[in-house]
Structure formats: structure tokens, C-alpha cells
Amino acid sequence: MSALLTSLTLAALAAPSSAPASPAGVTWTLGTIQPAGRGAITPGASLARPTLRLDGSGAALKLTGNTGCSPLSAQAALKGSALVVRGVQAGGSERCTDAALSLREDYLRLLNATTRYDLSGDTLILSGGAGRLTFTRTGGAMTQTPTDSLDGTWQMRVTPGPAGPERGQAALRFTFGGSKVTVAGLTGCNTVTASGALVGPQVVLGPVMSTRRMCPGTAGVAENRLLGLLRAPLSVERQGAALVLRGQSGQLTLTRVPVPAPASSVTPDPAATYTLTRLNGQPAPQTLRPVTLTFKDGRLGGSDGCNSVGGAYVIRAGRVELGGGLTSTRMACADQPDLGFQSFFEQRPTLSVQGSTLILKTAEDTWEFQAR
């Protein structure tokens, strides 16, 4: 097999050539796949599109990309209109759905059989005995952006209505670490978590886990739309300091989360009870009981203005993280504003202490407490 591939490579590269434009140095995204004897097939909207990129020149090309659900690498040789791909290696298929796995196998089979290419503007066609692959040039600045430049946490905010303590808001955080991606936060009335991967120029998430609270009216419609967006592949594009994730039903605009203050500077006084005095720059609303917090021996306690609350916590990288959520009594308090105490802490607020003042802050809300 090795001798046959070498002979094929030499024969292809020895063919006369009019030196067409090279496909190297560009990221290409699969448009259609056409196995021999069949019509062209366009991958479904729910599938991440395979990609490839060639770097180098002549007989020493490096091919990288993805199959839509796993990374891809190979060696290639290029001369004239001849292109031979060899040594194709694809990552594991454990993240592939049945449909994605079928596309992956067809893509790898046709890529292995490639013997020539045709390049016209933004369209690249790879062909061989097994069929043809048609690609389009990948748009956006992401093709020139190394994945490690995304490392860190990015936040998105959707606030349908006046700013302030109103609920029915969405606040998601995307954390990138190399090719790994995790998501956590609020889609409106519910908290969600998911993990996935950065596959070429797309974010592909696994199952999106969500709580099951009912959202009233249009809030439920907005939340379902956002959940649907997360459950399909999202293309990635840098726009200045922002990161834009686009799907079939919309887009998310993210901004990088600033590096928080070191944990040593944000330790609350374990002997103090902190009382809410200001909310988003305004005096704290009137509640049946004062809104209070205590931090002692790894336990957060206090009152949300109506019920007593408590739970385990840690302060990690300047943020309050709950271990298992907050428990609460279930007393009904009529005609009292709902401050969204539980959902506020689910967003992992940053914590700072300045003398007797303790400040908790999320993307939308700032709560200011005084020690007593």
C-alpha cells in the first residue's frame, strides 16, 4: 500500500501543470459532499461542518482541520492541480452523534482518495475515485486567530427590559481552555451547564443540562430560543474585543471577563453579619426582614428578606461559588419584592471587601452590604 501511494504521489506530482492558485494558507469549510455515483449532499443545519487547512508548500504540506465532531491531521503533497493526502488521523468519535458519525466517515473516505483539486475564487473542490468534496473559504477573523487567544472566561448578557433587579434575564459564561469549552449560567428562569469543544471555527456543545422551572409568558419563549441556539453548532468570530457566536436562530456577543482580584484581598469577616444597604446604586428595597449574609467556616447564611438561606461556599479567584446551591425556608411573604437571591448567587458573583463594606457583583447587579 505504501509503495502504491508513493507511486501515485509521484505520478500525480509529475503531471504537467499550469500552476493554478494554491489552496494553502486558508481555512476551508465543507459545503457539499458527493460520493461517486451519487448526487451532492449538503450537511444538515444541526451538524458542524468539517474543515481543512493546508500549510506549507510542495510535497511538505501539513493538513489540519476537523471532521465536524473530531480533530483531523494529515500530510499532503501538492503540485500543479495534483493533491495527494496521506497519513490521515482523526480523533475519537465519542462526541459524534449518529448523523455526525456518518458524515465523518464519508468525509475521511473521500479525503483519503483525493488526487486533485480545483480552485475558483472562494470555492475549493477536492476530487478522486471515491467522489468529490466542495469547500468554501471560511469567513471572519477567526481564521487568523489562534485558539489559545480565546483562553479564559467570556460573558454574554441578554436583558429583555429595563436594567435592574428584574428577573427573566439571561447571563451565560463561556470558558475556553485550548479546545475545551464549558458553559454555565442563566437562560432566563433556569440555570444551565454544558461542555463541548472548539472544533475548527465552531463551538460544538454536548448535552445542555437545565433546571426545569416554568418561565411566564414571553420569557419562556426567549429562553427556549436561547436553549435551541446552544444545542446546535455555533460559528466563532472575533470582532475587536468581542467574541461573536452565530447559530441558525441568532447570535451571542461575548466580552472577556476581567481577571478578578486575588482571593487574599476578598476574605469577609467571619464574625460579622453583613446587611444589604444598596442595590445597583440605589437604597436597598424595603423587605419584611433585613437582607443579611454571614460567611463562617465554609458556610454562607443569612436572610433573603423573607426566608432564611444557607449553603456551603468557597471563594475561588475572587468569586463566591456555592457547593450544591442554597437551601431556604419556605415562608410566603406577600407584597414583598423578589430580589432573585438564589439566581444571583448561581451567577458566581465577585466579592470585594473594603473596610466594613462588602460588595457582591454580577454582570447585571451590584449588591452593597455593611458589617454590623
Buried (B, 14 or more C-beta within 10 A) or exposed (E): EEEEBEEBBEEBBEEEEEEEEBBBEBBBBBBBBBBEEEEEEEBEEEBBBBBBBBEBEEBEBEBBBBBBBBBBBBBBBBBBBBBBBBEBEBBEBEBBEEBBBEBBBBBBBBBBBBBBBBBEEEEBBBBBEBBBBBBBBBEBEBBEBEBEEBEEBBBBBBBEEEEEBBBBBBBBBBBBBEBEBBBBBBBBBBBBEBBBBBBBBBBBBEEBEBEEEEBEEEBBEBBEEBBBBBBBBBBBBBEEEEBBBBBEEEEBBBEBBEEBBEBEEBEBBEEBBBBBBBBEEEEBEEBEBBBBBBBEEEEBBBBBBBBBBBBBBEBEBBBBBBEEEBEBEEEEBEEBBBBBBBBBBBBBBBBBBEEEBBBBBBBBBBBBBBBE
